[in-house]
Amino acid sequence: MGNENGFTMQFEKSLIELEKKIEEIRVFSSEKNIDMSEEIQRLQAKADVLKERIYRNLTPLQKVQVARHPKRPTFLEYVELIFDDFIELHGDRLFKDDPALVGGLASLNGIPVTVLGQQKGRDTKENIARNFGSPHPEGYRKAMRLMKQAERFGRPVITLVDVAGAYPGIEAEERGQGEAVAHSIMAMAGLKTPIIVVITGEGGSGGALAIAVGDRILMLEHAYYSVITPEGCASILWKDANEAPKAAEVLRLTAENLKEMKVIDEIIPEPLGGIHRDKVAGAKLLKEALVRNLQEILEVPGQDLLKLRYDKFKKIGAYS
Amino acid sequence: MLKDLFRTKPKYVTVRNYREETARQERDERAKKDLPDGLWIKCENCHQIIYHKDLEQNLQVCPKCDYHFRIGAKERLRQLLDESSFEELFADLSPTNPLNFPNYEKRLSKYQKETGLKEGVLTGVGKIEEIPVAIAVMDFFFLGGSMGSVVGEKISNTFEYAAANHLPMITVSASGGARMQEGILSLMQMAKTCQARNLLAEQGLVYISVLTDPTSGGVYASFASQGDINLAEPGAYIGFAGTRVIEQTIRQTLPEGFQKSEFLLQHGVLDLIVHRKEVRKTLARLLRFHQSTERAEANG
């Protein structure tokens, strides 16, 4: 359900209310042992129509809101649903372990891989512990360490990107946030093992790109990826964060926009109503796409891999 | 202080257009500098009055307090390279408006007129004390030196040119970061420049990054922080996140000198801080250290 934690997105308020009502009737009918299945079916059909209408017509800013939904699956939930035998590996070997970026070894359909991504909290307490999934430099340095490790042992790398942005703070600057982001980008550009990137939620600027250079860039249907948040852009352009809907439009940050601009390779559909409504079904679609893309990339001869990756990013841009 | 009692504390956070504001200030400042001979300029750091010819002769550094004024790309090339040794490359690349971003074309043509540049970076080859180099110099006066498609393409082309021609590479950065008006395409220029920078590393060619005021956001977080040697001018603002963004996030005022070159040197991001008068000489010294390996590489 979308309304746990009391969080409701305005545009689906009517849907949430209907879903709540269905749930209440369900509870009532089972408690009192009264058969109300006809009523439930009727309301469910109504909810489905409503869901279809809302989710097929999301505006860019509404998509951003879905991407930020507190119930959207986080990195560890995807790992649980998609991979087998995950072993988390900690630390950057330099300063500390950053809980905002998690990585380790796992098996994808029997293929050993290194998987890593930003980890948002699933509740307020975990969010505080994980700094809302915004890594410090040591998070990106851990990512780099794990990717280098994968390269040494010939394991493909899979990254799941979901970050509002690399953390802007005093310690982050002291320890070279910019350097860490840049270094990670460079490391990925030169990594001699296949890399698949999935933008699963928020693709927040440099903090996202730091783990988003690869051979295939996939993106969930309602994820966004942008150089600046719509709110930030609106404050600069119109001096008013309330203009965010317009800014989200202008920035062309949806999966569809990015596919048109050839920044991403494939859009992974989400269950109707967003992946937070059906994590299992959503994860299944993501797994299918990961397995298929990985099989394709594993067929690319090693010596061509880096050249193709280089050309892929070299081509992006617009000029005359 | 008594006056502190009357200072109203802001109740909410306002996001101001810092980048554009400073760009505007800089333009005004430059307009002042472009005034005819015989005029005096007030140093914005020590507030002393400087004769404008003195400032010019002192490479736009305040002779009284050593404050380094921002300078454009053409002036920088004049200061760094042997006289008339610069040959521009990739000069035809011009920006477009891929997102149909409001007013972008208008702003571009305005900055083109003001700076006499097509875009925010000049790229090419030249010589420093007779040593041939590939060089890319950013211009903060062109839309805050922001990196869009053309800037990223020209810089990556220059890295590629250096790798293909066995030249050492120098970048002089002056930028507020990735260019908002080209959206995600600007972000991708960080990847494009970083991967091109890798080409030099593969060949054992030296890359020296000169960071000047300001170098921030997506430029600091890409090629500019990845020199074999990172050097900066004194007092330059260098950082990933903008001062205001950090203050809004942590709700504290930042300490004096935070994100200045001296702070970065202290925290291990920079190799050295070099006064503008010494930059050319220092680059030549550093380049000479790398000449023999580069020649061996070229011959081998």
Contacts between the chains, C-beta under 8 A, distances in Angstrom:
chain1	res1	chain2	res2	distance
A	166	B	240	6.9
A	166	B	241	7.8
A	167	B	249	7.8
A	168	B	240	7.2
A	168	B	241	3.1
A	168	B	242	7.7
A	168	B	245	4.9
A	168	B	246	4.8
A	168	B	249	5.1
A	169	B	241	7.8
A	169	B	246	6.2
A	169	B	249	6.3
A	169	B	250	5.6
A	170	B	246	6.9
A	170	B	250	6.7
A	170	B	252	8.0
A	170	B	254	7.0
A	170	B	255	8.0
A	170	B	258	7.2
A	172	B	240	7.1
A	172	B	241	7.3
A	173	B	239	5.6
A	173	B	240	6.2
A	173	B	241	6.9
A	173	B	246	7.2
A	173	B	258	7.3
A	173	B	259	6.0
A	174	B	263	8.0
A	174	B	267	4.9
A	175	B	267	7.1
A	176	B	225	7.3
A	176	B	267	6.9
A	176	B	268	7.2
A	176	B	269	4.8
A	177	B	221	7.4
A	177	B	240	4.0
A	177	B	241	7.0
A	178	B	216	7.9
A	178	B	217	8.0
A	178	B	220	3.9
A	178	B	221	4.0
A	178	B	225	5.2
A	178	B	239	6.9
A	178	B	240	3.7
A	178	B	269	7.9
A	179	B	221	7.8
A	179	B	225	4.4
A	179	B	226	7.7
A	179	B	269	5.7
A	181	B	221	4.2
A	181	B	222	7.9
A	181	B	240	7.0
A	182	B	190	7.4
A	182	B	194	6.1
A	182	B	220	7.6
A	182	B	221	5.0
A	182	B	222	5.0
A	182	B	223	7.2
A	182	B	224	7.8
A	182	B	225	4.9
A	182	B	226	5.3
A	183	B	225	7.7
A	183	B	226	6.8
A	185	B	190	6.2
A	185	B	191	5.6
A	185	B	194	4.4
A	185	B	195	7.8
A	185	B	222	6.5
A	186	B	194	4.6
A	186	B	195	7.2
A	186	B	197	6.6
A	186	B	198	5.8
A	186	B	226	6.1
A	189	B	191	6.7
A	189	B	194	5.9
A	189	B	195	3.6
A	189	B	198	5.7
A	190	B	195	7.5
A	190	B	198	5.0
A	205	B	178	7.5
A	205	B	187	6.2
A	205	B	218	7.5
A	206	B	178	7.8
A	206	B	187	7.3
A	206	B	190	6.7
A	206	B	217	7.4
A	206	B	218	5.8
A	206	B	221	4.7
A	206	B	240	7.4
A	209	B	187	5.7
A	209	B	188	7.8
A	209	B	190	5.9
A	209	B	191	6.3
A	210	B	221	7.9
A	213	B	191	5.2
A	213	B	195	7.6
A	225	B	184	6.1
A	226	B	183	6.6
A	226	B	184	6.1
A	226	B	187	7.6
A	227	B	178	5.1
A	227	B	179	7.9
A	227	B	180	6.3
A	227	B	182	7.9
A	227	B	183	5.5
A	227	B	184	5.8
A	227	B	186	5.2
A	227	B	187	4.3
A	227	B	218	7.5
A	228	B	178	8.0
A	228	B	180	5.4
A	232	B	15	7.1
A	233	B	180	6.0
A	235	B	15	3.8
A	235	B	17	7.6
A	236	B	15	7.4
A	236	B	17	5.1
A	236	B	19	7.7
A	236	B	20	7.4
A	236	B	180	6.6
A	237	B	102	7.2
A	239	B	17	7.0
A	241	B	15	7.0
A	250	B	99	6.5
A	250	B	100	8.0
A	250	B	101	6.0
A	250	B	102	6.8
A	250	B	183	7.9
A	251	B	99	7.1
A	251	B	183	4.9
A	251	B	184	7.7
A	252	B	99	5.4
A	252	B	183	5.6
A	252	B	184	7.0
A	253	B	183	7.0
A	253	B	184	6.7
A	258	B	184	6.2
A	261	B	98	7.5
A	261	B	184	6.7
A	261	B	185	6.8
A	263	B	184	5.4
A	263	B	185	7.5
A	263	B	188	6.3
A	309	B	195	7.8
A	310	B	195	5.6
A	313	B	188	6.4
A	313	B	191	4.6
A	313	B	192	5.2
A	313	B	195	6.0
A	314	B	156	6.8
A	314	B	192	6.0
A	314	B	195	7.6
A	314	B	196	7.9
A	316	B	185	6.3
A	316	B	188	4.3
A	316	B	189	8.0
A	316	B	191	7.9
A	316	B	192	6.8
A	317	B	149	3.5
A	317	B	150	7.7
A	317	B	152	6.2
A	317	B	153	5.4
A	317	B	185	5.6
A	317	B	188	6.9
A	317	B	189	6.7
A	317	B	192	7.1
A	318	B	96	5.1
A	318	B	98	3.7
A	318	B	149	4.9
A	318	B	182	7.0
A	318	B	185	5.9
A	319	B	93	5.0
A	319	B	94	6.3
A	319	B	95	6.2
A	319	B	96	6.1
A	319	B	149	5.1
A	319	B	150	4.8
A	319	B	153	6.0
A	320	B	93	7.8
A	320	B	94	5.1
A	320	B	95	8.0
A	320	B	96	5.4
